[in-house]
């Protein structure tokens, strides 16, 4: 369950907004503070509805250390208290020079593109050619540098490295503090420097490829799935988050914990995915399992739709353009959307549940044996929307009679993982990707898992 409506009042008086604008053009010494406050205020005005949210608490504008003691911002609330507990100064004399101390650069942003805010952490896409454990394997980890005594402090060394990584002087990034962490008594101390990058909403999500070094990742990927797409999150990163669970939590202005969204995917032919990335998700057809609502799935389940037609048959456009190869509907170009979803209140459908008796499901079941055997995993009238925000069904297999090459034989139908959700504003597209279909099987195989992005 999500927190209820916020009782916090938002002042949208235009006169007060003008006061903030005038401050910006005042004393140049206060320009940086006022810029951050203006960003914070814009966060408030963009994301808060004076009628409050139906789905959850409306978040307030971001707090910063520069706001402390400022009488004009007494009502600022801290939605990410973990950052406020970090120590600013680093005592380098406590670091053993003989140890291989690693400085991890932890850049986070609070994404406000959705109805509720959520955390994203900047990760580096690594390719290790030397390590026995990770040889020729990709993995995501925090950007890092090895500590070396120098005229430059740890913070200055990290800032130089961060500037090279981001290479964008227009970004507003602020150092929040550090955390020392020793995984075990036999390992060296790791120093984590935390930086807050103020979120700037993009006009459209990025297309990311396997060659892109830096990715914004979410908590669900780091802790729940331990993967971004099919690429592993470094175990050290996962362990660090588990040991310091406060890193993962956002709160509303009443101190109530906000929901952490899950990661989900939507697969289809690449050109359609490109369209959806720019213009947004479409509702599912009327005959779909849980009615005409929005849908997401996990990565492997999305590959069924990213790489193959829904009926495993060849497909071409009206103008004769062929989109598939072979006789089993494998796309020449596959694509996938990577998104987050706030599930809210969720209804879970089980195979042992009550069969759907809706007219739509009963009609579809007459010609589709797999639907007939899995009617308990359907609610085509969408009755679940009366009390729930999301409907979920898991991965199930069922034996069916199938026809292949003019021979009848037993086959296996797959019910893929699905999250249906009724409110589009509960989700946000993070990125989209092209799938390499050249080396995958000609016919969909549920046991195949070696999918790759281009």
C-alpha positions as CSV (number, residue, x, y, z in Angstrom):
1,X,0.0,0.0,0.0
2,X,1.1,3.5,-0.8
3,X,0.9,6.4,1.7
4,X,-2.3,8.4,1.6
5,X,-2.8,11.9,0.3
6,X,-0.4,14.6,1.5
7,X,-1.7,17.1,4.0
8,X,1.0,19.6,3.0
9,X,-0.3,22.7,1.3
10,X,1.4,24.1,-1.8
11,X,1.5,27.8,-2.2
12,X,1.1,28.6,-5.9
13,X,0.7,32.4,-5.4
14,X,2.2,34.0,-8.5
15,X,3.5,37.0,-6.5
16,X,5.6,34.7,-4.4
17,X,7.0,33.0,-7.5
18,X,8.0,36.4,-8.8
19,X,9.9,37.0,-5.6
20,X,12.1,34.0,-6.3
21,X,12.7,35.1,-9.8
22,X,13.8,38.6,-8.7
23,X,16.2,37.1,-6.2
24,X,18.0,35.3,-9.0
25,X,18.9,38.6,-10.6
26,X,20.1,40.2,-7.4
27,X,23.4,39.6,-5.6
28,X,25.7,37.4,-7.8
29,X,27.1,35.8,-4.7
30,X,23.7,34.2,-4.0
31,X,23.3,33.0,-7.6
32,X,24.2,29.4,-7.0
33,X,22.0,29.1,-3.9
34,X,19.0,30.7,-5.8
35,X,19.6,28.5,-8.8
36,X,19.3,25.4,-6.7
37,X,16.3,26.8,-4.9
38,X,14.7,27.6,-8.2
39,X,15.3,24.1,-9.4
40,X,13.8,22.8,-6.2
41,X,10.8,25.1,-6.5
42,X,10.2,24.0,-10.1
43,X,10.3,20.4,-8.9
44,X,7.5,21.4,-6.5
45,X,5.3,23.2,-9.1
46,X,5.8,20.6,-11.8
47,X,5.1,17.5,-9.7
48,X,2.5,18.7,-7.1
49,X,-1.2,19.0,-7.8
50,X,-3.1,21.2,-5.5
51,X,-5.9,18.6,-5.5
52,X,-3.3,16.0,-4.4
53,X,-2.6,12.7,-6.0
54,X,-5.1,9.8,-6.1
55,X,-2.2,7.3,-6.3
56,X,0.0,8.4,-3.5
57,X,1.5,11.4,-1.6
58,X,2.7,14.3,-3.6
59,X,6.4,14.8,-3.0
60,X,7.7,18.2,-2.0
61,X,10.6,20.1,-3.5
62,X,14.1,18.9,-2.8
63,X,16.1,20.0,0.2
64,X,19.7,21.0,0.1
65,X,22.3,22.0,2.6
66,X,22.3,25.5,1.2
67,X,18.7,25.8,2.4
68,X,19.5,25.2,6.1
69,X,19.0,28.3,8.1
70,X,17.2,30.2,5.3
71,X,14.1,31.7,6.7
72,X,12.5,31.8,3.2
73,X,12.5,28.0,3.0
74,X,11.4,26.8,6.4
75,X,8.9,24.4,4.9
76,X,11.4,22.4,2.9
77,X,11.2,18.7,3.6
78,X,14.0,16.2,3.1
79,X,12.7,13.3,1.0
80,X,16.1,11.6,0.9
81,X,17.3,11.7,4.6
82,X,20.2,9.2,3.9
83,X,22.1,12.0,2.1
84,X,21.7,14.3,5.1
85,X,23.4,11.8,7.4
86,X,26.6,11.6,5.3
87,X,29.8,13.1,6.7
88,X,31.2,15.9,4.6
89,X,34.9,16.0,5.4
90,X,37.2,13.0,4.9
91,X,40.1,12.4,7.3
92,X,42.7,11.0,4.9
93,X,45.0,10.2,7.8
94,X,42.6,7.3,8.7
95,X,43.2,5.7,5.4
96,X,45.9,3.0,5.4
97,X,48.2,3.9,2.4
98,X,49.4,0.3,2.3
99,X,45.8,-0.9,1.5
100,X,44.3,-0.7,-2.0
101,X,41.6,1.7,-1.0
102,X,39.0,2.3,-3.8
103,X,37.1,5.6,-4.1
104,X,33.6,4.9,-5.5
105,X,31.8,7.8,-7.1
106,X,28.1,7.4,-6.3
107,X,26.1,9.9,-8.4
108,X,22.3,9.8,-7.8
109,X,19.4,11.7,-9.1
110,X,15.7,11.8,-8.0
111,X,13.7,11.2,-11.1
112,X,10.5,13.2,-11.2
113,X,9.2,12.1,-14.6
114,X,6.6,9.9,-13.0
115,X,3.7,10.6,-10.6
116,X,6.0,9.7,-7.7
117,X,9.7,10.4,-7.5
118,X,12.3,7.6,-7.6
119,X,16.0,7.2,-7.2
120,X,18.5,6.5,-10.0
121,X,22.2,5.7,-9.6
122,X,24.9,6.2,-12.3
123,X,26.6,3.0,-13.1
124,X,29.5,2.2,-15.4
125,X,29.2,-0.6,-18.0
126,X,32.5,-2.5,-17.6
127,X,34.1,-5.2,-19.7
128,X,36.7,-7.2,-17.9
129,X,39.2,-9.1,-20.1
130,X,41.6,-10.0,-17.3
131,X,39.9,-11.1,-14.1
132,X,39.3,-14.8,-13.8
133,X,36.0,-14.3,-12.1
134,X,34.6,-11.8,-14.7
135,X,36.8,-12.7,-17.7
136,X,35.2,-11.5,-21.0
137,X,32.0,-10.6,-19.0
138,X,30.2,-7.3,-18.7
139,X,29.0,-6.0,-15.4
140,X,27.7,-2.7,-13.9
141,X,29.4,-1.0,-11.0
142,X,30.0,2.5,-9.6
143,X,32.6,4.5,-11.4
144,X,35.8,4.4,-9.2
145,X,39.4,5.4,-8.8
146,X,42.2,3.9,-6.8
147,X,43.2,6.1,-3.9
148,X,46.7,7.6,-4.1
149,X,48.2,10.2,-1.7
150,X,48.5,13.4,-3.6
151,X,48.5,17.2,-3.3
152,X,44.9,16.8,-4.4
153,X,42.4,15.7,-1.8
154,X,40.2,12.6,-2.3
155,X,37.3,14.9,-3.2
156,X,39.3,16.8,-5.7
157,X,40.5,13.6,-7.3
158,X,37.0,12.3,-7.5
159,X,35.7,15.6,-8.9
160,X,38.3,15.5,-11.7
161,X,37.3,12.0,-12.6
162,X,33.6,12.9,-12.5
163,X,34.1,15.9,-14.8
164,X,35.7,13.6,-17.4
165,X,32.9,11.1,-17.1
166,X,30.0,13.5,-17.5
167,X,31.6,16.1,-19.7
168,X,28.7,18.5,-19.4
169,X,29.2,21.8,-17.6
170,X,25.4,22.6,-17.7
171,X,24.6,19.8,-15.2
172,X,24.0,20.8,-11.6
173,X,25.9,18.4,-9.4
174,X,26.5,18.7,-5.7
175,X,28.7,16.8,-3.3
176,X,26.6,15.5,-0.4
177,X,29.2,13.5,1.7
178,X,30.9,10.2,2.1
179,X,30.6,6.8,3.6
180,X,33.4,4.4,4.6
181,X,32.6,0.8,4.2
182,X,34.7,-2.3,4.9
183,X,33.0,-5.5,3.4
184,X,35.0,-7.7,5.8
185,X,37.9,-7.5,8.2
186,X,40.2,-9.0,5.6
187,X,39.4,-6.4,2.9
188,X,40.5,-2.9,2.4
189,X,38.2,0.1,3.3
190,X,36.1,1.4,0.4
191,X,35.2,5.1,0.4
192,X,31.9,6.1,-1.3
193,X,31.5,9.7,-2.3
194,X,27.9,10.7,-2.9
195,X,26.9,13.4,-5.5
196,X,23.4,14.6,-6.2
197,X,22.7,15.5,-9.8
198,X,19.6,17.6,-10.1
199,X,17.2,15.8,-12.5
200,X,16.5,17.3,-15.9
201,X,13.6,15.7,-17.7
202,X,14.4,14.7,-21.3
203,X,12.1,15.2,-24.3
204,X,12.5,11.5,-25.1
205,X,14.3,8.5,-23.5
206,X,17.8,7.6,-24.6
207,X,18.5,4.8,-27.0
208,X,21.3,2.9,-25.2
209,X,23.6,0.3,-26.8
210,X,26.1,-2.2,-25.5
211,X,28.8,0.4,-26.2
212,X,27.4,3.0,-23.9
213,X,29.6,3.4,-20.8
214,X,27.2,5.2,-18.4
215,X,23.7,4.1,-17.5
216,X,21.2,5.4,-15.0
217,X,20.0,2.3,-13.0
218,X,17.2,1.9,-10.5
219,X,16.9,0.2,-7.1
220,X,14.9,-2.7,-8.5
221,X,17.7,-3.6,-11.0
222,X,20.4,-3.3,-8.3
223,X,18.8,-5.2,-5.5
224,X,15.8,-7.2,-6.7
225,X,17.0,-8.5,-10.1
226,X,20.7,-7.8,-9.7
227,X,20.8,-7.1,-13.5
228,X,20.3,-4.4,-16.0
229,X,18.6,-6.1,-18.9
230,X,20.8,-9.3,-18.9
231,X,24.0,-7.7,-17.6
232,X,24.9,-8.4,-14.0
233,X,25.2,-5.8,-11.3
234,X,28.6,-6.1,-9.5
235,X,28.2,-8.2,-6.3
236,X,30.1,-5.5,-4.3
237,X,27.5,-2.9,-5.3
238,X,24.6,-5.2,-4.4
239,X,26.2,-6.0,-1.0
240,X,26.8,-2.3,-0.3
241,X,23.1,-1.5,-0.9
242,X,22.0,-4.3,1.4
243,X,24.4,-3.3,4.2
244,X,23.2,0.3,3.9
245,X,19.5,0.0,3.2
246,X,18.8,3.7,3.8
247,X,20.3,4.4,0.4
248,X,17.3,2.9,-1.2
249,X,14.5,4.9,0.5
250,X,12.6,8.1,-0.3
251,X,10.1,9.6,2.0
252,X,7.2,12.1,1.7
253,X,6.9,15.2,3.8
254,X,5.1,13.4,6.5
255,X,7.9,10.9,7.0
256,X,6.0,8.1,5.2
257,X,8.1,5.7,3.1
258,X,7.4,6.0,-0.6
259,X,7.0,3.0,-2.8
260,X,10.1,1.9,-4.8
261,X,9.1,1.1,-8.4
262,X,10.0,-2.2,-10.1
263,X,11.8,-2.5,-13.4
264,X,9.8,-3.9,-16.4
265,X,10.1,-4.2,-20.1
266,X,8.0,-4.1,-23.3
267,X,9.1,-5.8,-26.4
268,X,8.1,-5.5,-30.1
269,X,9.4,-5.0,-33.6
270,X,12.2,-2.3,-33.4
271,X,10.4,0.4,-35.5
272,X,7.3,0.2,-33.3
273,X,9.5,0.3,-30.1
274,X,11.1,3.5,-31.5
275,X,7.7,5.0,-32.0
276,X,6.5,4.1,-28.5
277,X,9.7,5.5,-26.9
278,X,8.8,8.9,-28.3
279,X,5.0,8.9,-28.0
280,X,4.3,6.5,-25.1
281,X,2.8,3.1,-24.5
282,X,-0.4,2.0,-26.2
283,X,-3.1,0.1,-24.4
284,X,-3.4,-3.7,-24.9
285,X,-6.1,-5.1,-27.2
286,X,-9.6,-5.8,-25.9
287,X,-9.0,-9.5,-26.0
288,X,-5.9,-9.4,-23.8
289,X,-5.7,-11.3,-20.6
290,X,-6.6,-8.4,-18.2
291,X,-8.4,-6.0,-20.5
292,X,-7.5,-2.9,-22.5
293,X,-4.8,-1.5,-20.2
294,X,-1.1,-1.0,-20.2
295,X,1.3,-3.9,-19.8
296,X,4.9,-4.6,-18.9
297,X,6.9,-7.9,-18.3
298,X,10.3,-9.1,-17.2
299,X,13.3,-9.1,-19.6
300,X,13.2,-12.7,-20.8
301,X,9.4,-12.7,-21.3
302,X,9.7,-9.4,-23.3
303,X,12.1,-11.2,-25.7
304,X,9.2,-13.4,-26.9
305,X,7.6,-10.2,-28.3
306,X,10.8,-8.3,-29.1
307,X,12.1,-11.0,-31.4
308,X,9.0,-12.9,-32.7
309,X,5.5,-12.2,-33.9
310,X,2.7,-12.9,-31.4
311,X,1.4,-15.9,-33.5
312,X,4.9,-17.1,-34.6
313,X,4.0,-16.6,-38.2
314,X,5.7,-14.5,-41.0
315,X,4.6,-10.9,-41.2
316,X,4.8,-8.1,-43.7
317,X,3.3,-4.6,-44.0
318,X,0.6,-3.6,-46.4
319,X,3.2,-2.1,-48.8
320,X,5.0,-5.4,-49.0
321,X,7.8,-4.6,-46.6
322,X,8.9,-7.9,-44.9
323,X,9.6,-7.6,-41.2
324,X,10.4,-11.2,-40.4
325,X,12.6,-14.0,-41.6
326,X,11.9,-17.7,-41.8
327,X,8.6,-19.4,-41.3
328,X,8.2,-18.9,-37.5
329,X,7.9,-15.1,-37.4
330,X,11.4,-14.1,-36.2
331,X,11.8,-10.3,-36.6
332,X,14.7,-8.9,-38.7
333,X,14.9,-6.1,-36.1
334,X,13.8,-6.5,-32.5
335,X,13.4,-3.8,-29.8
336,X,12.6,-3.4,-26.2
337,X,11.5,-0.6,-23.8
338,X,13.1,-0.4,-20.3
339,X,10.7,1.1,-17.8
340,X,9.8,1.5,-14.2
341,X,6.4,0.8,-12.7
342,X,4.8,1.8,-9.4
343,X,2.6,-1.2,-8.8
344,X,0.6,0.3,-6.0
345,X,-2.1,-2.1,-4.8
346,X,-1.6,-5.3,-6.8
347,X,-3.8,-8.3,-7.4
348,X,-2.0,-11.6,-8.1
349,X,-3.7,-14.1,-10.4
350,X,-2.8,-17.8,-9.8
351,X,-3.3,-20.9,-12.0
352,X,-5.4,-22.4,-9.1
353,X,-7.7,-19.4,-9.1
354,X,-11.2,-18.9,-10.4
355,X,-11.6,-19.3,-14.2
356,X,-12.6,-16.1,-16.0
357,X,-16.2,-16.3,-17.2
358,X,-16.2,-13.1,-19.2
359,X,-17.7,-13.3,-22.7
360,X,-14.4,-12.2,-24.3
361,X,-12.3,-15.0,-22.6
362,X,-15.0,-17.6,-23.3
363,X,-15.0,-16.7,-27.0
364,X,-11.2,-16.7,-27.3
365,X,-11.0,-20.1,-25.4
366,X,-13.1,-21.8,-28.1
367,X,-10.2,-21.5,-30.6
368,X,-7.2,-21.3,-28.3
369,X,-6.5,-24.3,-26.2
370,X,-3.8,-22.5,-24.1
371,X,-6.4,-19.9,-23.1
372,X,-8.9,-22.6,-22.3
373,X,-6.5,-24.3,-19.9
374,X,-5.4,-21.0,-18.3
375,X,-8.7,-19.2,-17.8
376,X,-7.8,-18.5,-14.2
377,X,-5.0,-16.2,-15.4
378,X,-7.5,-13.9,-17.2
379,X,-9.9,-11.1,-16.3
380,X,-10.7,-9.7,-19.7
381,X,-13.4,-7.4,-18.4
382,X,-10.9,-5.7,-16.2
383,X,-12.8,-6.1,-13.0
384,X,-9.5,-6.0,-11.1
385,X,-9.4,-2.3,-11.7
386,X,-12.2,-1.6,-9.3
387,X,-10.0,-2.3,-6.2
388,X,-6.4,-2.6,-7.6
389,X,-3.8,-0.5,-9.5
390,X,-2.0,-3.5,-11.0
391,X,-2.8,-7.1,-12.1
392,X,0.0,-9.7,-12.1
393,X,0.4,-13.2,-13.5
394,X,3.5,-15.3,-13.4
395,X,5.3,-17.7,-15.7
396,X,3.3,-20.9,-16.4
397,X,3.6,-23.8,-18.8
398,X,0.7,-25.9,-20.2
399,X,0.7,-28.9,-22.6
400,X,-1.4,-28.4,-25.7
401,X,-2.0,-30.2,-29.0
402,X,-0.2,-28.4,-31.8
403,X,0.3,-28.7,-35.5
404,X,3.8,-28.5,-36.9
405,X,4.8,-29.3,-40.5
406,X,1.4,-31.0,-41.0
407,X,1.9,-33.3,-38.1
408,X,-0.1,-33.1,-34.9
409,X,1.9,-33.5,-31.7
410,X,2.0,-32.3,-28.1
411,X,3.3,-28.8,-27.6
412,X,4.0,-26.5,-24.7
413,X,2.2,-23.1,-24.4
414,X,3.8,-20.4,-22.3
415,X,2.1,-17.8,-20.1
416,X,4.6,-15.1,-19.8
417,X,5.1,-12.8,-16.7
418,X,2.8,-9.8,-17.0
419,X,2.0,-6.7,-15.0
420,X,-1.1,-4.9,-16.3
421,X,-1.6,-1.4,-14.9
422,X,-4.5,1.0,-15.3
423,X,-2.8,4.4,-14.9
424,X,-0.2,5.4,-17.4
425,X,1.3,7.9,-15.0
426,X,2.4,5.0,-12.7
427,X,5.2,4.2,-15.2
428,X,8.1,6.0,-16.9
429,X,10.2,4.8,-19.9
430,X,13.9,5.0,-19.0
431,X,15.5,3.8,-22.3
432,X,15.0,1.8,-25.4
433,X,17.3,-0.7,-27.1
434,X,17.7,-2.7,-30.4
435,X,17.9,-6.5,-30.0
436,X,20.4,-8.6,-32.0
437,X,18.2,-11.2,-33.7
438,X,20.9,-12.6,-36.0
439,X,22.0,-15.4,-33.7
440,X,18.8,-16.4,-31.9
441,X,16.7,-19.5,-32.8
442,X,14.4,-19.2,-35.8
443,X,11.5,-20.4,-33.6
444,X,10.8,-19.0,-30.1
445,X,12.3,-21.2,-27.4
446,X,11.4,-20.5,-23.8
447,X,14.6,-22.1,-22.6
448,X,16.9,-19.8,-24.7
449,X,18.3,-16.9,-22.7
450,X,21.3,-15.6,-24.6
451,X,19.6,-12.5,-26.0
452,X,21.9,-9.4,-26.6
453,X,21.3,-5.7,-27.3
454,X,23.2,-4.1,-30.2
